[in-house]
Amino acid sequence: MTDNSYLTGGNRPFYLHFTFEHEGLACAIHDLQRSLQDTSKSITTTELSRRLSQLRQLMTKHFQEEEGGCFDEICAQHPHMCSATRQMETAHRMLLAYIDRLTRELDGSGVTAQWKVHFHDFAAEMKKHEQEELAFVRRGLHLMDEDE
């Protein structure tokens, strides 16, 4: 991709948008984790379900933007990276399925200690995916250094 990319008129502004969205997802997950750990206030199952639904909507929107914009552009400019974009898209589907399982478990059993462990595992998977994806996108956009 060149600095004259049709996406944003340059790689850096697009990358900043991409990372801001990742930060938004990370904040939503962190807020949920904090709510689950706060013993002074218990979060209701209804409220937690609502927030999980909102998180899923954010994830879906973000993944669609990545797949329909960033990944397509990377693949168009670097055909050798197309299989990696498909792997990222598969990871997106798996993460959405994970949050769907969490929602079903919550609806079935409420907030249990086991559910909290599952949510913590989901948060860790999201963080791992984010790190892998950021490195991938930096390579695809020729922004090898985080500070670039």
C-alpha positions as CSV (number, residue, x, y, z in Angstrom):
1,M,0.0,0.0,0.0
2,T,1.3,3.4,-0.8
3,D,0.8,6.7,1.0
4,N,-1.8,7.5,-1.7
5,S,-4.1,4.6,-0.6
6,Y,-7.7,5.0,-1.5
7,L,-8.6,4.2,2.1
8,T,-7.4,7.3,3.8
9,G,-5.0,9.2,1.7
10,G,-2.2,7.5,3.7
11,N,-1.4,4.6,5.8
12,R,-0.7,6.3,9.1
13,P,-4.2,7.9,9.5
14,F,-5.9,4.6,8.7
15,Y,-3.6,2.8,11.2
16,L,-4.5,5.3,13.9
17,H,-8.2,4.8,13.3
18,F,-7.6,1.0,13.5
19,T,-5.7,1.3,16.8
20,F,-8.3,3.6,18.3
21,E,-11.0,1.1,17.6
22,H,-8.9,-1.6,19.2
23,E,-8.5,0.6,22.3
24,G,-12.3,1.0,22.4
25,L,-12.8,-2.7,22.4
26,A,-10.1,-3.2,25.0
27,C,-11.7,-0.5,27.2
28,A,-15.1,-2.2,26.9
29,I,-13.6,-5.5,28.0
30,H,-11.6,-3.9,30.8
31,D,-14.8,-2.2,32.1
32,L,-16.6,-5.5,32.1
33,Q,-13.7,-7.2,34.0
34,R,-13.7,-4.4,36.5
35,S,-17.4,-4.7,37.0
36,L,-17.1,-8.4,37.5
37,Q,-14.3,-8.0,40.1
38,D,-16.0,-5.2,42.1
39,T,-17.4,-6.9,45.1
40,S,-18.9,-3.7,46.5
41,K,-21.4,-3.6,43.6
42,S,-22.8,-6.6,41.9
43,I,-23.7,-6.4,38.3
44,T,-27.0,-7.9,37.4
45,T,-27.3,-10.6,34.8
46,T,-29.5,-8.3,32.7
47,E,-26.9,-5.5,32.8
48,L,-24.1,-7.8,32.0
49,S,-26.1,-9.3,29.1
50,R,-26.8,-5.9,27.7
51,R,-23.1,-4.9,27.9
52,L,-22.0,-8.2,26.2
53,S,-24.5,-7.4,23.4
54,Q,-23.0,-4.0,23.0
55,L,-19.4,-5.4,23.0
56,R,-20.5,-7.9,20.4
57,Q,-21.9,-5.1,18.2
58,L,-18.6,-3.2,18.6
59,M,-16.6,-6.3,17.6
60,T,-18.8,-7.0,14.6
61,K,-18.6,-3.4,13.3
62,H,-14.8,-3.3,13.8
63,F,-14.2,-6.7,12.2
64,Q,-16.4,-5.8,9.2
65,E,-14.3,-2.6,8.7
66,E,-11.1,-4.6,8.9
67,E,-12.2,-7.3,6.6
68,G,-13.9,-5.0,4.1
69,G,-11.2,-2.3,4.1
70,C,-7.9,-2.9,5.7
71,F,-7.6,-6.6,4.9
72,D,-8.8,-6.2,1.3
73,E,-6.3,-3.4,0.8
74,I,-3.5,-5.4,2.3
75,C,-4.4,-8.4,0.1
76,A,-4.7,-6.3,-3.0
77,Q,-1.3,-4.7,-2.5
78,H,0.4,-7.9,-1.1
79,P,-1.2,-11.1,-2.6
80,H,1.2,-13.2,-0.6
81,M,-0.6,-12.0,2.6
82,C,-4.0,-13.1,1.5
83,S,-3.9,-16.4,3.4
84,A,-3.0,-14.5,6.5
85,T,-6.0,-12.2,6.0
86,R,-8.2,-15.3,5.8
87,Q,-6.7,-16.5,9.0
88,M,-7.5,-13.2,10.7
89,E,-11.1,-13.4,9.4
90,T,-11.4,-17.0,10.8
91,A,-10.2,-15.6,14.2
92,H,-12.9,-13.0,14.0
93,R,-15.6,-15.6,13.6
94,M,-14.1,-17.6,16.4
95,L,-14.1,-14.6,18.8
96,L,-17.7,-13.8,17.9
97,A,-18.7,-17.4,18.5
98,Y,-16.8,-17.2,21.9
99,I,-18.8,-14.1,23.0
100,D,-22.0,-15.8,21.8
101,R,-21.2,-18.9,24.0
102,L,-20.5,-16.5,26.9
103,T,-23.9,-14.9,26.4
104,R,-25.7,-18.3,26.2
105,E,-23.9,-19.4,29.4
106,L,-24.9,-16.2,31.1
107,D,-28.5,-16.6,30.1
108,G,-28.5,-20.2,31.3
109,S,-26.6,-20.0,34.6
110,G,-26.1,-16.3,35.5
111,V,-22.8,-14.9,36.7
112,T,-21.0,-17.8,38.2
113,A,-17.3,-18.2,39.2
114,Q,-16.9,-20.4,36.2
115,W,-18.5,-17.9,33.9
116,K,-16.0,-15.2,35.2
117,V,-13.1,-17.6,34.3
118,H,-14.6,-18.0,30.8
119,F,-14.9,-14.3,30.4
120,H,-11.3,-13.8,31.6
121,D,-10.2,-16.4,29.0
122,F,-12.1,-14.6,26.3
123,A,-10.4,-11.3,27.3
124,A,-7.0,-13.0,27.0
125,E,-7.9,-14.3,23.6
126,M,-9.0,-10.9,22.5
127,K,-5.7,-9.4,23.7
128,K,-3.7,-12.0,21.9
129,H,-5.6,-11.5,18.7
130,E,-5.2,-7.8,18.9
131,Q,-1.4,-8.1,19.3
132,E,-1.2,-10.5,16.4
133,E,-3.4,-8.4,14.2
134,L,-1.6,-5.1,15.0
135,A,1.7,-6.7,13.9
136,F,0.1,-8.1,10.8
137,V,-1.5,-4.8,9.8
138,R,1.8,-2.9,10.5
139,R,3.5,-5.3,8.1
140,G,0.8,-4.9,5.5
141,L,0.8,-1.1,5.7
142,H,4.6,-0.8,5.8
143,L,4.5,0.6,9.3
144,M,6.9,-1.8,10.9
145,D,7.6,0.3,14.0
146,E,4.9,1.1,16.5
147,D,6.1,4.7,16.6
148,E,6.1,5.2,12.9
